[in-house]
C-alpha cells in the first residue's frame, strides 16, 4: 500500500492533480511528483473574462492557467487544459443568477465543486484511468474499511470542508487532499523550498465571474431585466420605502437601506414573489429553525440521532442542532444563537469523534424561521 492508500507501486499509480494556478494545488502537484507518482496536472478554463480585481485575485483567470503551465514545466509533469466555459455558464453562473433573483444568497464555489470540478473532472480523471484525483483543498481525509471520511482541516482558519459538503461517497473514495494535515504557512515554505514560481502568489479572493465582489454587476450583465423597483416594508407589512431591485440586498444587510429610523434597520427577509424587502431591528434576525433541500448524506443514520454540529456560513462557527431527515429534505432546529441565515446558503453537518470534526454531509437552505416572528 503506497502513501495514497492505493495498492500499487508509486511509479505505476496514475494521479490527476487539479491545478488552479495557485500555491496550494501547485505544492500538491510537486509533492506527489517528488514522491514518484505518475502525475498529470489539469487546469480548468471556466470563464472568458480575464480582468483581475484591484483588491485581490480571481481564480480560473488567464494568468492562473499560465502559472499552472509553468509549474507543470518546472516539476516536469504533463499538463492539460479543459475548456469548460459552457458547462460553467450553465451549471454555475446561471444557477447563481437564478438564486439571487429568487431572493437567495447563493454560494457559486460550492456549485462549482459540485458540478464541473468533482463531477466532470472526476469523470475525466476516470476516463484517463487515473487511480486518484488530488486537489489542494484544506480538508482531511481518513480511510477505513475501504471507504473514506472527510474531516475539518488541521488549519481550521483555512478549512474548506463547508465548500465540499456535496462531495459524494464515490468521489470521496477517489479524492485525496494532501494539505489537510498542514498549515497554510507550511505550504508557502514548501513552495519556496521547491522554487515554485507561485510561492509568493496571493490567494484568490474574488469569485472568478464576480469582479471586486460586485454581485449586482454580474446580474446586470446577464439579466438586466432583474432590476425592478419595489417596496420596502416594515414587519407589519407597511411600506416605508422603495428599493431598486431585490438583488441589491442580502439577509442581515444594514447599509444601503436608506430609511431614517430611531434604531438601525436590517434586511430581515426578501420576498421575490412580490418583489419586496422586509426590514426590522437586529433582534428579528435570529433564526430558530431552517428547512433544507437537496441533501448529500455522508454519515450513517445513527450519527444523526443525537445532537450534532452545523455550519450555516463558510466563516461561521459550529452550532449545536437537532436534525430530522426525511427523503431528501431536513428540518434543523438550531440550539445556539445565530443571526442572518439566508436561503441559498449551505448547512453542513458535523459530528465530533476521536479524530476531529467529521463531515456528515449537508444541504441547501430553503427556508428560515425567525425566532421573534410568528412566521
Secondary structure as the mmCIF struct_conf table of DSSP 4:
data_model
#
loop_
_struct_conf.conf_type_id
_struct_conf.id
_struct_conf.beg_label_comp_id
_struct_conf.beg_label_asym_id
_struct_conf.beg_label_seq_id
_struct_conf.end_label_comp_id
_struct_conf.end_label_asym_id
_struct_conf.end_label_seq_id
TURN_TY1_P TURN_TY1_P1 UNK A 3 UNK A 4
BEND BEND1 UNK A 5 UNK A 5
BEND BEND2 UNK A 7 UNK A 8
HELX_RH_3T_P HELX_RH_3T_P1 UNK A 10 UNK A 12
STRN STRN1 UNK A 14 UNK A 18
BEND BEND3 UNK A 21 UNK A 22
HELX_RH_AL_P HELX_RH_AL_P1 UNK A 23 UNK A 35
TURN_TY1_P TURN_TY1_P2 UNK A 36 UNK A 36
STRN STRN2 UNK A 38 UNK A 45
BEND BEND4 UNK A 48 UNK A 48
HELX_LH_PP_P HELX_LH_PP_P1 UNK A 51 UNK A 53
BEND BEND5 UNK A 54 UNK A 56
STRN STRN3 UNK A 57 UNK A 58
TURN_TY1_P TURN_TY1_P3 UNK A 59 UNK A 60
HELX_RH_AL_P HELX_RH_AL_P2 UNK A 62 UNK A 75
TURN_TY1_P TURN_TY1_P4 UNK A 76 UNK A 76
STRN STRN4 UNK A 78 UNK A 83
HELX_RH_AL_P HELX_RH_AL_P3 UNK A 85 UNK A 88
HELX_RH_PI_P HELX_RH_PI_P1 UNK A 89 UNK A 93
HELX_RH_AL_P HELX_RH_AL_P4 UNK A 94 UNK A 101
TURN_TY1_P TURN_TY1_P5 UNK A 102 UNK A 103
HELX_RH_AL_P HELX_RH_AL_P5 UNK A 108 UNK A 112
HELX_RH_PI_P HELX_RH_PI_P2 UNK A 113 UNK A 121
HELX_RH_AL_P HELX_RH_AL_P6 UNK A 122 UNK A 127
TURN_TY1_P TURN_TY1_P6 UNK A 128 UNK A 129
BEND BEND6 UNK A 131 UNK A 131
STRN STRN5 UNK A 132 UNK A 134
STRN STRN6 UNK A 139 UNK A 144
TURN_TY1_P TURN_TY1_P7 UNK A 145 UNK A 146
STRN STRN7 UNK A 147 UNK A 152
BEND BEND7 UNK A 154 UNK A 155
TURN_TY1_P TURN_TY1_P8 UNK A 156 UNK A 158
HELX_RH_3T_P HELX_RH_3T_P2 UNK A 161 UNK A 164
TURN_TY1_P TURN_TY1_P9 UNK A 165 UNK A 166
HELX_RH_AL_P HELX_RH_AL_P7 UNK A 169 UNK A 174
STRN STRN8 UNK A 175 UNK A 176
HELX_RH_3T_P HELX_RH_3T_P3 UNK A 178 UNK A 181
BEND BEND8 UNK A 182 UNK A 182
HELX_RH_AL_P HELX_RH_AL_P8 UNK A 184 UNK A 193
TURN_TY1_P TURN_TY1_P10 UNK A 194 UNK A 195
TURN_TY1_P TURN_TY1_P11 UNK A 197 UNK A 200
HELX_LH_PP_P HELX_LH_PP_P2 UNK A 201 UNK A 203
STRN STRN9 UNK A 204 UNK A 206
TURN_TY1_P TURN_TY1_P12 UNK A 208 UNK A 209
BEND BEND9 UNK A 210 UNK A 210
HELX_RH_3T_P HELX_RH_3T_P4 UNK A 211 UNK A 213
HELX_RH_AL_P HELX_RH_AL_P9 UNK A 215 UNK A 222
HELX_RH_3T_P HELX_RH_3T_P5 UNK A 224 UNK A 226
STRN STRN10 UNK A 230 UNK A 233
TURN_TY1_P TURN_TY1_P13 UNK A 235 UNK A 236
BEND BEND10 UNK A 237 UNK A 237
STRN STRN11 UNK A 239 UNK A 243
BEND BEND11 UNK A 244 UNK A 244
HELX_RH_3T_P HELX_RH_3T_P6 UNK A 246 UNK A 248
TURN_TY1_P TURN_TY1_P14 UNK A 251 UNK A 252
TURN_TY1_P TURN_TY1_P15 UNK A 255 UNK A 256
BEND BEND12 UNK A 262 UNK A 263
STRN STRN12 UNK A 266 UNK A 271
TURN_TY1_P TURN_TY1_P16 UNK A 272 UNK A 275
STRN STRN13 UNK A 276 UNK A 280
HELX_RH_3T_P HELX_RH_3T_P7 UNK A 282 UNK A 285
STRN STRN14 UNK A 286 UNK A 286
STRN STRN15 UNK A 287 UNK A 297
BEND BEND13 UNK A 299 UNK A 299
HELX_RH_3T_P HELX_RH_3T_P8 UNK A 301 UNK A 304
BEND BEND14 UNK A 305 UNK A 306
STRN STRN16 UNK A 308 UNK A 311
BEND BEND15 UNK A 312 UNK A 313
TURN_TY1_P TURN_TY1_P17 UNK A 314 UNK A 315
HELX_LH_PP_P HELX_LH_PP_P3 UNK A 316 UNK A 318
STRN STRN17 UNK A 319 UNK A 326
TURN_TY1_P TURN_TY1_P18 UNK A 327 UNK A 328
STRN STRN18 UNK A 329 UNK A 334
BEND BEND16 UNK A 336 UNK A 336
STRN STRN19 UNK A 339 UNK A 339
TURN_TY1_P TURN_TY1_P19 UNK A 343 UNK A 344
BEND BEND17 UNK A 345 UNK A 345
STRN STRN20 UNK A 346 UNK A 352
BEND BEND18 UNK A 354 UNK A 356
STRN STRN21 UNK A 357 UNK A 370
TURN_TY1_P TURN_TY1_P20 UNK A 371 UNK A 372
BEND BEND19 UNK A 373 UNK A 373
#
